[in-house]
Amino acid sequence: MFSMLLLVFTASFACVFLLGLNSRVMRDERVAAAATISWFITVAQFVMTWAVLHAELTPAEYILSGGLGGSLGITSSHYFYVWAAKLGCLGGNK
């Protein structure tokens, strides 16, 4: 069961991290980078869907694990973007 909680957490973290990053990248009109990130979003969403179907978690376990992953994912995405933009890796404001 712990491995499934970890899978839901990781998939949620990845999906929300990538969605946040993609939003910032698209805002900067980096279309090729956004298109690439979208492929990874698709993989993260597939893993999340697979976990919902196979994890046998209670709704509370799923919501808590996924919610924690998502909230940490969006926060990490912001700080990652700021760091990467300062390095000049993603364009945007420095």
N, C-alpha and C positions, 0 to 999 in steps of 0.2 A: 504494500500500500504506500509506503514512503516513496518508493521509486515513481509511482504514479502522481503523487503530490508534487514531487520534484519536476516531473515532466510537465504538468499543468503550469506550475510556477515558471519554468524556463520558457515554455512556449508563449505564455502570456507576456513575460518580460520581453522576449524577442520581438513579438508582434507589435507591442505598444512602443518599444524603443525604436523600431524601424519605421513605424507610422509617424512618430514624432520627428525623427530625423528626415524622413521623406518630405514632410510638410515644410521644413526649413529649407531643404535643398530645392524643392520646387519653387519656393518663394524667391530663391536666388536665381531662378531660371536655368538651373543645371539639369536639363531634361534627360540627358543620357544617364547621369548618375541616378536620377529619380526612377527611371525605367529599370535600371539594374536593381535598385533597392526593392522595387515592387516584386521582383521575382522572389526575393528572400522573404518578403511579407507573405506571399502566397504559400511558401513552405511552412512558415510559422503558423499560419492559419490552418493548414492541412493537419499539422501535428496537434494543434488544439482540438480540431474536430475529431481526429482519431482518438484523442484522450477522452473526450466526452463520451464517445461511443464504447470505449473499452476499459476505462479506468475503474469503473464500479465504485466511484466516490459518492458520498452523499452530496446533496446540493450545497450544504454549508461548507464542506471540505473543498469542493470545487470553487465556490465563490471566494472563500478566504485565500486559498492558494493562488488562484488566478488574479484576484484583486490585489494581493500583495505584489505579485510579479508585475502586474500592469502599472501599479503606482510607482514601484521602483524603476520600471522601464522608462516611463515618461520623464522622471526626474533625471535618470542617468543620461537619457537622450539629450536633454537640455545642456547638461554640463559637458557632455562629449562634444556637442556641436560648438559650444563656446571655445573649448580647448582646441579643437581641430581648426576652427576658423582663425584663431590666433596664430596657429602654425601655417596658415595659408593653404590647408589641405582641401577645404570645401568651398572656398570663395566666401562671399558674404562680408559682413562687417568684421573688422579686426579690433 
